[in-house]
């Protein structure tokens, strides 16, 4: 009986490990970044001139957030850069306005591989 319980436990752990491994996101499946693209913050704001560059363990870019009425905000964003899936994942983004009057975070992520920049759907 003890052996049956042990093997059941091993089988359950193996199934969980396989399920977890299969659940990994494939960043190469994300759509290439377009210019402009909708802001994750909504409100019809479009993000322009978004071109992250990797330097060490960071990805960074300047960009413009443009409201539907044309009001434009100049911003900068910096992400953590992580080597994965043969490319670089830019995540945990922290943005700030160029004049320092506003700042925040974003769930948006960028994957850079073979010169192609892809954006998460979030």
Buried (B, 14 or more C-beta within 10 A) or exposed (E): EEEEEEEEEEEEEEEEEEEEEEEEEEBEEBEEBEEBBEBBEEEEBBBEEBEBEBEEEEBBBEBBBBEEEEEEBEBBBBBBBBEBBEBBBBBBBEBBBEEEEEEEEBEBBBBBBEEEBBBBEE
